[in-house]
Amino acid sequence: MPDDKSDRSPWNWLLLVPIAIPLMTFLYNADEPRLFGFPLFYWLQIAFIALGVATTTLVYRVTRRGRRRP
């Protein structure tokens, strides 16, 4: 009996993006540009959170479609 709940989807590799991008410190090692008076570092951290949420949501929705409900 095959395991229908396998998590070996290639879409799961996309989950590495929100982990790897914030580790690249050269992206936010600056004070400019400012957004609403906040330095780059602070608003880019919020953008990284949005990237993580969007990536996780995308992977969840794409991998959920392949599963049948019992």
C-alpha positions as CSV (number, residue, x, y, z in Angstrom):
1,M,0.0,0.0,0.0
2,P,1.6,3.3,-1.1
3,D,2.0,6.1,1.4
4,D,-0.3,8.9,0.2
5,K,1.0,11.3,2.8
6,S,4.5,11.5,1.4
7,D,6.2,14.9,1.7
8,R,8.7,14.3,-1.1
9,S,7.3,17.0,-3.3
10,P,9.9,19.0,-5.2
11,W,7.9,22.1,-4.2
12,N,9.3,21.7,-0.7
13,W,12.7,22.9,-1.9
14,L,11.1,26.3,-2.3
15,L,11.0,26.5,1.5
16,L,14.7,27.0,1.5
17,V,14.3,30.5,-0.1
18,P,13.0,32.3,3.1
19,I,15.8,30.6,5.1
20,A,18.6,31.4,2.7
21,I,17.7,35.0,1.7
22,P,17.9,36.6,5.2
23,L,21.3,34.9,5.7
24,M,22.8,37.1,2.9
25,T,23.8,40.0,5.0
26,F,25.1,42.1,2.1
27,L,21.4,42.6,1.1
28,Y,20.7,44.7,4.2
29,N,24.1,46.0,5.4
30,A,23.2,49.6,4.7
31,D,21.3,52.5,6.2
32,E,19.8,53.8,2.9
33,P,17.2,53.7,1.4
34,R,14.8,54.7,4.1
35,L,11.1,53.8,4.0
36,F,8.8,56.1,6.1
37,G,11.9,57.1,8.1
38,F,13.0,53.5,8.9
39,P,16.4,52.3,7.8
40,L,16.7,49.5,5.2
41,F,17.5,46.9,7.9
42,Y,14.2,47.2,9.7
43,W,11.8,47.3,6.7
44,L,13.7,44.6,4.9
45,Q,13.1,42.3,8.0
46,I,9.4,42.8,7.6
47,A,9.8,42.0,3.9
48,F,11.6,38.8,4.8
49,I,8.6,37.8,7.0
50,A,6.2,38.5,4.1
51,L,8.5,36.4,1.8
52,G,8.3,33.5,4.3
53,V,4.6,33.6,4.7
54,A,4.1,33.8,0.9
55,T,6.4,31.0,0.2
56,T,4.9,28.7,2.9
57,T,1.4,29.5,1.7
58,L,2.3,28.7,-1.9
59,V,4.0,25.4,-1.1
60,Y,1.1,24.4,1.1
61,R,-1.5,25.1,-1.5
62,V,0.4,23.4,-4.3
63,T,1.2,20.3,-2.4
64,R,-2.2,20.0,-0.8
65,R,-3.9,19.7,-4.2
66,G,-2.1,16.4,-5.0
67,R,-3.6,14.7,-1.9
68,R,-6.9,13.0,-1.8
69,R,-9.2,13.3,1.1
70,P,-10.3,10.0,2.7
